[in-house]
C-alpha cells in the first residue's frame, strides 16, 4: 500500500521534485544570488520562446508525432520579423509575417506527412535543414538587428510597469500553458 502511494506521488510530482532538486543544486553551486528575483526573471525571459515551442511539441509528441524542424522555424520567423521591421513595416504586420512564415512551414510539413505519407521524422529532418538554410540565406549569415518596437517589450524587464511583476511575454507563455493543459485534459 505504501509503495503504491509512493509511486503515485512520484508519478504526479516527480517532475516538480526533479526541478526543485536542480534548483537546489544550482543554488548550492552559485549561491544565494541564483534565487534573486532579477536572476529568476532573466531565466524566465530567456526560456519563454523555447517554452512556447515546447508547448507545441508536447502536443505533437502526445499525439504520437515528432517535429525536428521547430527550432529552424523559430529562427526563420525571427529573421522574417527582423527583415520586415527593418524595411519599415509596422510591428503588428511584421509579427504576422513571422507567424505566416511559420504557418507555411507547418503546412508544408503537414502536407508531406499526411498527403504523401512520408514518415514525420524524415520530413521534419529535411525541412529543418531547408528552413535553417532559408533563415541563414535571408539573414545573409549575419546577426540581424531589428529596430526597437513594442515587440521587444514583450520580453523586456518590467522596469516602470512594476504592477505586472513579470514581462508580458512570460504571462503569454503561462496563458498558453494553461490552454495546452486544458487541451491535454480534454483529448
N, C-alpha and C positions, 0 to 999 in steps of 0.2 A: 504494500500500500504506500509506504514512504517512497519507494523507488519510483512508483508511477507518478506521485505528486512532484517529486524532484524532476522527473523527465518532462512533465507538463510545464513546470516553472522555467526550465531551460528552453523549452520549445517556444514559450511565449516571451521570455525576457532575455534569451541568450544573446541576441544581437545587442541589446541595450547594455547588458553586462560586459560584453566584449568591448563596446565603445567606451564604457566607463573605465575599464582596465587600461585601454590605450591612453585615455586622457590622464589617468593616474601615472602611467609610465612617463609620458611627456612632461607632466607636472613635476615628477621627481627628477628627471634629467635636466630640464630647463630652469625650473624653479617657479616661484610664485608669479613671475611676470607672464607665464603661459596662460594663467587664468584671468589676466587683466581684461576688462571689458573691451578695450581697444584692440587687443590681440584676438579675442573671440570674434569681434565684428570683422576684423580683417580676414580671418579664416572663413567666415561665413560668406563674405563678399567674393573671395577667391574661388569658392566652391559652388556658387549659385548657378553658374552656367552649366557646369558638369552635373550638378544635382538635378537641374531641369532635364537635361538629356537622359540622366539615369532614370527619371520617372518614366519617360517614354520607353526606354529599353526594358524596364521592369515589366511593362505591359506586353511588350513583344515577346520577351522570354517566358512570361507566364502563359502566353498563348502558344508556346512551343516553337517560336521562331528565333531568329538571330539576325542582327544587323551590325556588320562591321564598319559600315560607312558613316556612322553618326558623327564621329569626330571630324572627318573631312567635310561633311555637310555643314557643320557648325563653322568651320574655317571658311568655307565658300560664302556662307551667308554673311559673316562679318566682313569679308572682303567686299562683297556687293554693297553692303550698307556703307562702308567707308568710301567706296568709289562714288556712290550716289551722293553722299554728303559733300564730298569734295567737288562734285560737279554743280552744287548749288541746289539740289533737290531738298524739299522740306524733310525734317526728321521723320515725320509720320510716313511719308512716301518712301523714304529710304528703308525704314523698318519693314514696310510692306514688301518692298523689293527683296529684302533678305528672306522674309517668310516665303515669298513667291519662289525664290531660287531653291529653298529647302523643299517646298511642296513639289516642285518639278523633279528634283532628285528622288524624293519619296515615290512619286508617281512612276518614274522610270523603274525603280526597284520593284514596286508592286506589280507593274505590268509584266516585267520579265519573269517574276516569280509565279504569278497567277495565270497569265495567258500562255507563256512559253513553257511553263512548268520546269524552270531551271531551279536547281537547289539554292535556297536562300543564302547559304554560306558562300557559294561560288559567285552569285550575283552581287552580294554586298562587298565581297572582297574585290571584285572587279570595279564596282562603282566607287569604292573607297579610293582606289588608285587613280581612276579617271577624274573624280571630283577634286582630289588633292592636287592633281596636276592642273586642273582648271583654276583652282584658287591661286596656286603659285603663278600661273601664267597671267591671270588678271592683275595680280599684285606686282608683276614684274620681278618676282622673287625677292622683294624687299618688304620691310615692315611699313604698312600704311598708317599714316597719322590722319585721323578724321577730325574735322572741326568739332569743337566742344558744343554740344546741344543738350537738350533735356534727356536724351537717351543715355548720356554719360551719367546723369544724376541718378539713374535707376540703381546703380551700384556704387555710388559715391558715398563717402562718410556723411552721416546725417548732418553734422555742422549746426546751422541755425534752426533746423527743423527737429529739435530735440523731442517734440511731442510724439513722433512716430517711432522713436527708440532705435530702429534699425532701418537700413536703406529700403526703398520701395521694392527693389528687385528681389530682396530676400522675402518680403511679405508676399510678393507674387509667387515665388517658389513654394512658400508654405501653403498658399491657396491652391496651387496646382497639386501639391502633395495630398491635400485633403480631397480634391476631386479624384485623384488617382486611387486613393483609399476607398472612396465611395464606389468607384468603378470596380475595383477588385472585390469588394464585398458583394456586389450585385451580379457579378458574372462568374 
